[in-house]
């Protein structure tokens, strides 16, 4: 009897050991999305403001009115239109019909005393006394107008923006290392402080070198100051609600601040004030440890299992959910016995042809999305409409597009959703070239609306195709590829200097390429995320091109009904 009892006890222990309880099971038992997750979701709101301020503030600091011409001091008593018509040579090939970099040379005292009409035979010279800017388009001084970054210096804006994104590449590696070594919250704090320092230093820039150096520092904060908080929330939410929350945070918080930013800039009334208003608030991130908890997943990755369990118990208490002690014991046992591919490095991705192909395609896809997204943002000044209103209208597309993605991405899937919206963006980018006024804004809104959806899908897609052991570092590399791509987008927009409509055509073609690239990526909707490299290869191999997740769901439900009916018989 005693030996039989021992066998039963040993058997029960073996069965218990076989029951694997992972973090998702534990967090679901504490409440999949309850009061705790809602409060944490709201607590991340400031970080979306930080992300918007870091990314977009430079547009309002450096944007210069495209309608500008040489300043001629002798004509200052005339109206601005009279000065332009009298002192500036005509140029039918230019956007506004006159030269922006040359002026007539004449005896202006004699001209004003006689005809007051220009003579096309007068000799011309480059602008000698600076420039005048149409203040109805950009009604406040920017660093570009103050330091006269026009004509032979018109590439300075694009160069400063590229240096900003180069800082993002360096910052991506540094903040990523901090995140893995010290946690998500310290990474969010450090990246936000870098943004504060860089923005504050920008205020004192007296030349291009100083401004570029300050923007390099601020660039190190780009994405990280927002994404760290975004990841933190996702790691506290059960899988069932991750897709929805991942997009709602952008739809509500990000959209609100990016839509409001043009009017904040107008209210500031000077580029130095804009720089201060959009950088000093980032210093508030030092209080983050008081309101943001550390990621349980990060604690688990460091072997701090008891601390992670305590975090989950707090969630359960606030959500008024009681976590069974047996489940906690099984989780601790599973966590202690977990033997994932910790020894594998990112180099393993390149050694396996199938995974290498997937990884390179998702990198290229993300690069296409970021170029189109950033290119459309920076091409707003080309639209024949109010700059600030255009920016707000185009930016507001974040709200409906993210709401739609939150509910349809698991139905249509990542692949066909991305293909469809990238080709929509391609078509409407080209249509914008042939439109003007409010029509051009409408076309740009549709193109931006579409690329917002593909951008969101691609961010989630990248994490879903990589195995667990290299998911974090792999996704970081994908984002860094995006930073590299955005180093190019300012120069794509700069092509307007040569052919006015060329930037939108290039951006549109890149969107079309992105749609084609998506054809080669595996569908991951409603599929388990791969834990091993073999799982990732199976995910890529067991694919059909013409399939939609909602059709697969119908087949699966039909099969379950048939099995149930047969079992009853």
Secondary structure, DSSP 4 states (H G I P E B T S, - for coil): -HHHHHHHHHHHHHHHHH----HHHHHHHT-SS-HHHHHHHHHTHHHHHHHHHHHHHHHHHH---S-EEE--GGGTTS-HHHHHHHHS-B-TTSTTSB-SSEEE---HHHHHHTT----TTS-EEE-SS-EEE-TTTS-SB-HHHHTT--GGGTTHHHHHHHHHHHHHHHHHHHHHHHHHHH-HHHHHHHHHHHHHHHHHHHTT--SHHHHHHHHHHHHTTTTHHHHHHHHHHHTTS-HHHHHHHHHHHIIIIIHHHHHHHHHHHHHH-BHHHHHHHTTGGGGGGGGHHHH-PPPHHHHHHTT-HHHHHHHHHHHHHHTT-PPPHHHHHHHHHHHHH----TT--THHHHHSHHHHHHHHHHHHHHHHHHHHHHHHHHTGGGSSS-HHHHHHHHHTHHHHHHHHHHHHHHHH-HHHHHHHHHHHHHHHHHHHHT--HHHHHHHHHHHHHHHHHHHHHHHHHHHHHS-HHHHHHHHHHHHHHHHHHHHHHHHHHHGGGT-TTHHHHHHHHHHHHHHHHGGGSPP-TTSPPP-SHHHHHHHHHS--SS--HHHHHHHHHHHHHHHHHHHH-
